[in-house]
Amino acid sequence: MKRVGVIGGGQLAWMMGGAAKTLGIELVVQTPSLTDPAVRVAASTVLGAIADATATATLAQQCDVITFENEFVDLEALAKLADQGVQFYPRLEAIVLILDKFHQRSFYQRIGVPTPNFLAWEAGTPNPFGFPVVLKARRHGYDGYGTFICQNAAELEAASQNSEQRWLLEQFVPFERELAVIAARSPAGEMVIYPVVESIQGEGQVCRQVYLTGEFDGEVSQQVEAIARNLLTALDYVGVLGIELFLTPTGQVLVNEIAPRTHNTGHYTLDACVTSQFEQQLRAVCGMPLGSPALTCAGAVMVNLLGFESSESDYAEKRQQLATLPNAHVYWYGKTQTRPGRKVGHVTVTLQPGANRTTAEQFAQWIESIWYPS
């Protein structure tokens, strides 16, 4: 039996639990608290902060390979463990290129992956892109945190007040849709690309809904697949890669950001695909043959359950109502506290033949009418 170490004990690691059991794999998680979601499915737990390399050294003694649920690690310290023979998948060299958004964008340029115009920027220096413009923290930004769409110079100045932060300035893209795709690669170079989905962002640029309705089959899907294969190959990547993209009004696809792990936009795979992104991650890092990404239904809509108040409620009544919806699959992460904008669960509805985008949107509205206060 393989033992896989996971740095991070949140919902992404928790959702690996079912696949681990199916594949005969034990999970060992490194996480700061025994109340974190993945502790419930782990064979054992190493208590420690995500960036605590000493805890990771302990983790390495208990498992065969280490992967990531959270990439905000101490790469320099982990490199010393890799030099001692600890196997990390994805490789640390790939994560180095991703963690800093300026380095990430520069990497895209080098390998010919289309991305918006950008530059490393310091507060008070000229903005060559005009307005609106996008300001992003180069490190530790996710789920919209550290990202600011500035409409004028005053907003740009206000957003950049954190003098300790290093910034990326990016030309605003008047995109038509925000797309996403999950891709995976094995140590032997086998690749799997999942269907292209649309991601709808809510307040604070946090993903609110994901639609898989076959709208992007054809030219758009071909562009996305070519980009995904280029990224996986150039990074010598092993594991699941989440890729977020812009679709412009002219039909061009641009890469926005990538994440070296399973991704929120791939949660639908748990219920709508032969192989979920979580099983795929374990297959890849364990050197198993990759599974099929084929759909088992006509499509799907995934709705994040975001906190709308500060509370310690488990919202049992709302979850029971959600579970009665046709073809609904409710996932509750078991977090002990909710706060506005925090991801506390999600619901996926699998679509039947004949369903279309309108049907999917009706389900999304139905879910949100139950979850959010009127």
C-alpha positions as CSV (number, residue, x, y, z in Angstrom):
1,M,0.0,0.0,0.0
2,K,1.3,3.4,-0.9
3,R,1.3,6.2,1.6
4,V,0.9,9.7,0.1
5,G,1.8,12.8,2.1
6,V,-0.4,15.9,1.5
7,I,0.8,19.3,2.5
8,G,-2.5,21.0,3.5
9,G,-5.5,19.6,5.3
10,G,-8.4,21.6,3.8
11,Q,-11.2,20.5,1.6
12,L,-9.0,19.6,-1.4
13,A,-7.2,17.0,0.6
14,W,-10.4,15.9,2.2
15,M,-11.9,15.2,-1.2
16,M,-9.0,12.8,-2.0
17,G,-10.2,10.5,0.8
18,G,-12.7,8.5,-1.2
19,A,-10.3,8.0,-4.1
20,A,-7.5,7.0,-1.7
21,K,-9.7,4.3,-0.3
22,T,-10.7,3.0,-3.7
23,L,-7.0,2.9,-4.9
24,G,-5.7,1.3,-1.7
25,I,-3.7,4.4,-0.7
26,E,-3.2,5.9,2.8
27,L,-3.1,9.7,3.2
28,V,-0.9,11.4,5.7
29,V,-1.7,15.1,6.0
30,Q,0.4,18.0,7.3
31,T,-2.0,20.7,8.6
32,P,-2.1,23.2,11.4
33,S,-5.2,22.0,13.3
34,L,-6.9,18.7,14.1
35,T,-10.2,20.3,13.2
36,D,-9.2,20.7,9.5
37,P,-11.3,18.8,7.1
38,A,-8.8,16.2,5.8
39,V,-7.9,15.0,9.3
40,R,-11.1,13.0,9.1
41,V,-9.9,10.9,6.2
42,A,-6.2,10.7,6.9
43,A,-4.4,7.6,8.2
44,S,-2.3,9.9,10.3
45,T,-1.7,13.6,10.7
46,V,1.4,15.7,11.2
47,L,0.5,18.9,13.0
48,G,2.3,21.9,11.5
49,A,1.9,25.1,9.5
50,I,1.9,24.7,5.7
51,A,5.3,26.4,5.4
52,D,6.8,24.4,8.3
53,A,9.6,22.4,6.6
54,T,10.4,20.7,9.9
55,A,6.9,19.2,9.9
56,T,7.3,18.2,6.3
57,A,10.5,16.3,7.2
58,T,8.4,14.4,9.7
59,L,5.8,13.9,7.0
60,A,8.4,12.5,4.7
61,Q,9.4,9.8,7.2
62,Q,5.8,8.5,7.1
63,C,5.1,8.3,3.3
64,D,6.4,7.4,-0.1
65,V,5.7,10.6,-2.0
66,I,4.5,14.1,-1.0
67,T,2.0,16.2,-2.9
68,F,0.4,19.6,-2.3
69,E,-3.1,20.8,-1.4
70,N,-1.6,24.2,-0.6
71,E,1.4,25.6,-2.6
72,F,2.3,28.4,-0.2
73,V,5.3,26.5,1.2
74,D,8.9,27.2,2.1
75,L,10.5,26.1,-1.2
76,E,14.1,26.8,-0.1
77,A,13.7,24.5,2.9
78,L,11.8,21.8,0.9
79,A,14.7,21.8,-1.6
80,K,17.0,20.5,1.1
81,L,14.6,17.7,1.7
82,A,14.5,16.9,-2.0
83,D,18.3,16.8,-2.1
84,Q,18.1,14.1,0.6
85,G,15.8,12.0,-1.6
86,V,12.3,13.1,-0.6
87,Q,10.0,12.8,-3.7
88,F,7.7,15.8,-4.3
89,Y,5.1,15.7,-7.0
90,P,4.7,18.2,-8.7
91,R,8.4,18.8,-8.6
92,L,9.6,21.8,-6.7
93,E,11.1,23.2,-9.8
94,A,7.6,23.5,-11.3
95,I,6.2,25.2,-8.2
96,V,9.0,27.8,-8.2
97,L,7.8,29.0,-11.6
98,I,4.2,29.3,-10.4
99,L,4.3,30.9,-6.9
100,D,5.3,34.4,-8.0
101,K,2.8,35.7,-10.5
102,F,5.5,37.8,-12.3
103,H,7.7,34.7,-12.7
104,Q,4.6,32.8,-13.8
105,R,3.7,35.3,-16.5
106,S,7.3,35.5,-17.7
107,F,7.4,31.7,-18.0
108,Y,4.3,31.9,-20.2
109,Q,6.1,34.3,-22.5
110,R,9.1,32.1,-22.8
111,I,7.1,29.1,-23.9
112,G,4.8,30.9,-26.2
113,V,1.6,30.6,-24.1
114,P,-0.7,33.7,-24.7
115,T,-1.3,35.8,-21.6
116,P,-2.3,39.5,-21.0
117,N,0.4,42.1,-21.1
118,F,2.1,42.6,-17.7
119,L,5.0,44.1,-15.8
120,A,6.6,44.1,-12.4
121,W,5.4,47.3,-10.8
122,E,6.1,49.5,-7.8
123,A,3.7,51.9,-6.2
124,G,4.1,55.4,-7.5
125,T,5.6,54.4,-10.8
126,P,3.9,55.0,-14.2
127,N,1.0,52.8,-15.4
128,P,1.6,52.2,-19.1
129,F,-1.7,50.2,-19.6
130,G,-4.3,52.9,-18.9
131,F,-7.5,52.2,-17.1
132,P,-9.0,50.0,-16.0
133,V,-5.9,48.1,-15.0
134,V,-5.4,45.0,-12.8
135,L,-3.1,45.0,-9.8
136,K,-2.1,41.7,-8.3
137,A,0.0,40.7,-5.4
138,R,2.9,38.6,-6.7
139,R,2.7,36.1,-3.9
140,H,0.0,34.5,-1.7
141,G,-3.0,35.7,-3.8
142,Y,-5.9,33.2,-4.4
143,D,-9.7,33.3,-4.6
144,G,-9.5,36.9,-5.5
145,Y,-7.4,37.9,-2.5
146,G,-4.6,40.3,-3.5
147,T,-6.3,41.1,-6.8
148,F,-7.7,44.6,-7.5
149,I,-9.4,45.9,-10.7
150,C,-8.6,49.7,-10.6
151,Q,-10.7,52.1,-12.6
152,N,-8.5,55.2,-12.0
153,A,-5.2,56.4,-10.5
154,A,-6.8,57.0,-7.1
155,E,-8.0,53.4,-6.9
156,L,-4.6,52.1,-8.0
157,E,-2.8,54.2,-5.4
158,A,-5.2,53.1,-2.7
159,A,-4.9,49.4,-3.6
160,S,-1.1,49.5,-3.6
161,Q,-0.8,51.0,-0.1
162,N,0.8,47.9,1.4
163,S,4.5,48.9,1.0
164,E,5.7,45.4,1.9
165,Q,3.9,43.8,-1.0
166,R,5.5,43.2,-4.4
167,W,3.1,43.9,-7.3
168,L,2.3,42.7,-10.8
169,L,0.5,45.2,-13.0
170,E,-1.6,43.6,-15.8
171,Q,-3.4,45.1,-18.8
172,F,-7.2,44.6,-18.3
173,V,-8.6,42.2,-20.8
174,P,-12.2,42.9,-21.8
175,F,-12.9,39.2,-21.8
176,E,-16.2,37.6,-22.9
177,R,-16.0,34.5,-20.6
178,E,-13.7,33.1,-17.9
179,L,-12.8,29.5,-18.6
180,A,-11.0,26.8,-16.8
181,V,-9.6,23.3,-17.4
182,I,-8.1,20.6,-15.3
183,A,-5.1,18.8,-16.8
184,A,-2.9,16.0,-15.5
185,R,0.4,14.4,-16.3
186,S,2.1,11.2,-15.1
187,P,5.9,10.7,-14.4
188,A,6.0,8.8,-17.7
189,G,4.6,11.8,-19.6
190,E,1.0,10.5,-20.1
191,M,-1.4,13.4,-20.2
192,V,-5.2,13.8,-19.6
193,I,-7.2,16.9,-20.4
194,Y,-10.7,17.4,-18.9
195,P,-13.5,19.3,-20.6
196,V,-13.5,23.1,-20.7
197,V,-15.8,24.8,-18.2
198,E,-16.9,28.3,-17.6
199,S,-16.3,29.9,-14.2
200,I,-18.5,32.6,-12.9
201,Q,-16.9,34.9,-10.3
202,G,-18.8,36.6,-7.6
203,E,-18.0,39.3,-5.1
204,G,-14.3,39.7,-4.5
205,Q,-13.5,37.6,-7.6
206,V,-14.3,34.3,-5.7
207,C,-15.6,31.5,-7.9
208,R,-19.3,31.2,-7.4
209,Q,-20.5,28.8,-10.2
210,V,-19.0,26.5,-12.7
211,Y,-20.8,25.4,-15.9
212,L,-20.1,22.3,-18.0
213,T,-22.5,22.4,-20.9
214,G,-20.5,21.6,-24.0
215,E,-20.5,25.3,-25.2
216,F,-16.8,25.4,-25.8
217,D,-16.3,22.2,-27.8
218,G,-14.5,22.9,-31.1
219,E,-12.0,25.7,-31.8
220,V,-11.9,27.1,-28.2
221,S,-11.4,23.6,-26.7
222,Q,-8.6,23.0,-29.2
223,Q,-6.8,26.2,-28.1
224,V,-7.2,25.3,-24.4
225,E,-5.9,21.7,-24.9
226,A,-2.9,23.0,-26.8
227,I,-2.1,25.4,-24.0
228,A,-2.6,22.7,-21.4
229,R,-0.2,20.3,-23.1
230,N,2.4,23.0,-23.6
231,L,2.3,23.9,-19.9
232,L,2.4,20.3,-18.7
233,T,5.4,19.5,-20.9
234,A,7.4,22.7,-20.3
235,L,7.0,22.3,-16.5
236,D,7.8,18.6,-16.7
237,Y,4.7,18.5,-14.5
238,V,3.5,15.5,-12.5
239,G,0.0,15.7,-11.0
240,V,-3.1,17.7,-11.5
241,L,-2.8,21.3,-12.8
242,G,-5.7,23.8,-12.6
243,I,-5.7,26.4,-15.4
244,E,-7.8,29.5,-15.5
245,L,-8.2,31.4,-18.8
246,F,-9.9,34.3,-20.5
247,L,-11.9,34.0,-23.7
248,T,-11.8,37.3,-25.7
249,P,-14.6,38.6,-27.9
250,T,-12.4,37.6,-30.9
251,G,-12.3,34.0,-29.8
252,Q,-8.7,34.0,-28.5
253,V,-7.8,32.2,-25.3
254,L,-5.4,33.8,-22.9
255,V,-4.0,32.1,-19.7
256,N,-4.9,34.0,-16.5
257,E,-3.3,31.8,-13.8
258,I,-2.4,28.2,-13.0
259,A,-2.5,26.3,-9.7
260,P,-0.2,23.3,-9.0
261,R,-2.9,21.2,-7.4
262,T,-6.5,20.1,-7.7
263,H,-8.8,23.1,-8.3
264,N,-12.2,24.4,-7.3
265,T,-13.3,24.5,-11.0
266,G,-12.7,20.7,-11.2
267,H,-15.0,19.7,-8.3
268,Y,-17.7,18.7,-10.8
269,T,-15.4,15.7,-11.8
270,L,-16.4,13.9,-8.6
271,D,-19.9,13.3,-10.0
272,A,-19.7,13.9,-13.7
273,C,-16.5,12.1,-14.9
274,V,-15.2,8.5,-14.9
275,T,-12.2,9.7,-12.9
276,S,-12.3,12.6,-10.6
277,Q,-9.5,15.2,-10.4
278,F,-8.7,13.9,-6.9
279,E,-8.3,10.3,-8.0
280,Q,-6.3,11.5,-11.0
281,Q,-3.9,13.4,-8.6
282,L,-3.3,10.2,-6.6
283,R,-2.8,8.1,-9.8
284,A,-0.3,10.6,-11.2
285,V,1.8,11.0,-8.1
286,C,1.9,7.3,-7.4
287,G,2.9,6.5,-11.0
288,M,-0.3,4.6,-11.8
289,P,-1.9,4.8,-15.3
290,L,-4.1,7.9,-15.5
291,G,-7.9,7.5,-15.5
292,S,-10.4,8.5,-18.2
293,P,-11.7,12.1,-18.0
294,A,-14.8,11.1,-20.0
295,L,-18.2,12.4,-18.8
296,T,-20.7,10.1,-17.3
297,C,-23.6,12.5,-17.8
298,A,-24.7,15.2,-20.3
299,G,-23.0,18.0,-18.3
300,A,-23.0,19.6,-14.8
301,V,-23.3,22.8,-12.8
302,M,-21.3,23.3,-9.6
303,V,-22.2,26.0,-7.1
304,N,-19.9,26.9,-4.3
305,L,-21.5,27.4,-0.9
306,L,-19.9,30.6,0.4
307,G,-20.2,31.9,3.9
308,F,-22.6,34.8,4.2
309,E,-22.2,35.5,7.9
310,S,-19.8,34.8,10.8
311,S,-21.2,31.7,12.4
312,E,-20.5,28.2,13.9
313,S,-23.7,26.7,12.4
314,D,-23.6,23.5,10.3
315,Y,-26.7,24.7,8.3
316,A,-28.2,21.2,8.5
317,E,-31.6,22.4,7.4
318,K,-30.3,24.1,4.3
319,R,-28.2,21.1,3.4
320,Q,-31.2,18.8,3.7
321,Q,-33.1,21.0,1.3
322,L,-30.2,21.1,-1.2
323,A,-30.0,17.3,-1.1
324,T,-33.6,17.0,-2.3
325,L,-32.8,18.7,-5.6
326,P,-32.9,16.3,-8.6
327,N,-29.4,14.8,-9.3
328,A,-27.8,17.0,-6.7
329,H,-24.6,16.0,-4.8
330,V,-24.0,18.0,-1.7
331,Y,-20.5,18.3,-0.2
332,W,-20.1,19.9,3.2
333,Y,-16.5,20.5,4.2
334,G,-17.1,20.3,8.0
335,K,-15.4,23.6,8.8
336,T,-16.2,24.7,12.3
337,Q,-16.6,28.3,11.5
338,T,-18.0,30.2,8.5
339,R,-17.3,33.8,7.5
340,P,-18.4,35.9,4.6
341,G,-16.8,34.6,1.4
342,R,-15.3,31.4,2.9
343,K,-15.9,28.2,0.9
344,V,-17.7,25.9,3.3
345,G,-19.1,23.4,0.8
346,H,-20.4,22.9,-2.8
347,V,-23.3,21.4,-4.7
348,T,-23.0,19.7,-8.1
349,V,-26.0,18.9,-10.2
350,T,-25.4,16.4,-13.0
351,L,-27.4,17.2,-16.1
352,Q,-29.5,14.8,-18.1
353,P,-29.7,14.5,-21.9
354,G,-31.5,17.5,-23.5
355,A,-30.4,19.8,-20.7
356,N,-28.7,23.1,-21.8
357,R,-27.1,26.2,-20.3
358,T,-30.5,27.6,-19.4
359,T,-31.4,24.4,-17.4
360,A,-28.0,24.6,-15.6
361,E,-28.6,28.3,-14.7
362,Q,-32.0,27.4,-13.3
363,F,-30.4,24.8,-11.0
364,A,-27.8,27.3,-9.9
365,Q,-30.4,29.9,-9.1
366,W,-32.4,27.2,-7.2
367,I,-29.4,26.2,-5.1
368,E,-28.5,29.8,-4.3
369,S,-32.1,30.6,-3.4
370,I,-31.9,27.9,-0.7
371,W,-28.4,28.7,0.5
372,Y,-28.4,32.5,0.7
373,P,-30.7,34.5,2.9
374,S,-33.3,36.4,0.8
